Amino acid sequence: MTLRFSARLDAVPEYVTARLNRAIAEERAKGIDVISLGIGDPDVPPDARLRERLAEEVQRDDAARYPTNLGLPDLREAVAEHYQSRFGVTVDPRTEVLPLLGAKEGIAHLALSVLDPGTLSLIADPGYPVYASGPMLAGASTHPLPLLAEHGFQPNLADVPSAAAALARLLVCGYPNNPTGAVAAEGLFDSLGGFGEQHGLVLCHDHAYAEIAYDAVAAPSALASAAFRARGIEILSLSKSYSIPGWRVAFAVGSPEIIAVLHRLKTQIDSGMFPAVQRTIAWALRQPDLATAPRALYRTRRDIACAALAAIGISVTPPAGGMYLWVPVPTDETSLAFSERLLAEAAVVVTPGTAYGACGEGYVRIALTLPEDRLTEAISRIAGAL
Ligand SMILES: Cc1ncc(COP(=O)(O)O)c(C=O)c1O
């Protein structure tokens, strides 16, 4: 008899990174020097102090014991202290903080905790793919919140059709934004709170680039807004800010009611964060200078890449945050056709904007996760393909 599998997965397109990795491997197998600007995987190692601390923590006899989903009290306390010192937000470490095995896991499980078939999630478009796949895997659907250049890549809540708002239970967005690089506009989180109150929504702010905001622009926490906080959580990932994506560290912070439900789900599915990582992160969050190096590095690369693109006639607004350039397609091709041609003709991988939703048409995303010489070489190869 043949093997049979859940139809659940058929609802979801293949994950963008999996698809890109396959295309890159095929070209490299032919001996081609592919430059990948596709995947936002930090290329710089974490601060040496972090690695030394983790090495020490791994030696503890109890480091390999089962953790709990709630995490160590000292870790939750460190997250609360970080919220106070970094964002000026007071949170209760006992009821308002939950460790996650990365933001991706947390956002997918939030959808599973909140949505049922017949309901929907309002999601930023373009947006990080799990905003859509989480609801789909939960048997629910999604409705896009278009992020358009003419609105500074902010959602226009007045445009949400009342039929969609009536079915919605969840709203997910994130700033500094992947892929557009926009930071949250003044008053955005208050507006989301008001809209959420009107329609009975759980709100989720994905703060994956909390420490990667440039120039004088700080990346605020959504929890600084009382209206947002009354019915929302923020997902703070350390992957990018501390250059530790493989460690799988994030936190859900905010509404105790939502935290409790997410915790209930997670106790059924995972068993919490590696204790040595928990102790290392409790220490790291109390060292204010640990997250500054990645920010400085991406800012330098951003400026170099924007200048190199301008020199070949592609004008890109320098992003205010995040580690990507959101580049208008400079030809009359679709974003997919342009990115496929760049791979075939220039051996350069960029992500088609439509990988982040229909509103990504007309753009490709360039990740600033390569050294400067490779970035500039990729851009001169792009010039050759124009
Ligand atoms: C907007 C956004 N959210 C979440 C994530 C995933 O974060 P984590 O590594 O904590 O799962 C990413 C990673 O690229 C991202 O860009």
The ligand as an SDF file (V2000), in Angstrom:
LIG
                    3D

 16 16  0  0  0  0  0  0  0  0999 V2000
   10.8740   39.1570    9.8570 C   0  0  0  0  0  0  0  0  0  0  0  0
   11.4780   37.8940   10.3730 C   0  0  0  0  0  0  0  0  0  0  0  0
   10.8960   37.2750   11.3960 N   0  0  0  0  0  0  0  0  0  0  0  0
   11.4040   36.1480   11.8980 C   0  0  0  0  0  0  0  0  0  0  0  0
   12.5410   35.5730   11.3650 C   0  0  0  0  0  0  0  0  0  0  0  0
   13.0540   34.2970   11.9290 C   0  0  0  0  0  0  0  0  0  0  0  0
   13.6850   34.5010   13.1450 O   0  0  0  0  0  0  0  0  0  0  0  0
   14.1970   33.2850   14.0110 P   0  0  0  0  0  0  0  0  0  0  0  0
   15.5780   32.9600   13.5660 O   0  0  0  0  0  0  0  0  0  0  0  0
   14.1360   33.8030   15.4070 O   0  0  0  0  0  0  0  0  0  0  0  0
   13.2600   32.1370   13.7920 O   0  0  0  0  0  0  0  0  0  0  0  0
   13.1810   36.1750   10.2990 C   0  0  0  0  0  0  0  0  0  0  0  0
   14.3690   35.5550    9.6850 C   0  0  0  0  0  0  0  0  0  0  0  0
   14.8020   35.8690    8.6110 O   0  0  0  0  0  0  0  0  0  0  0  0
   12.6280   37.3740    9.7840 C   0  0  0  0  0  0  0  0  0  0  0  0
   13.1880   37.9980    8.7550 O   0  0  0  0  0  0  0  0  0  0  0  0
  1  2  1  0
  2  3  1  0
  2 15  2  0
  3  4  2  0
  4  5  1  0
  5  6  1  0
  5 12  2  0
  6  7  1  0
  7  8  1  0
  8  9  2  0
  8 10  1  0
  8 11  1  0
 12 13  1  0
 12 15  1  0
 13 14  2  0
 15 16  1  0
M  END
$$$$
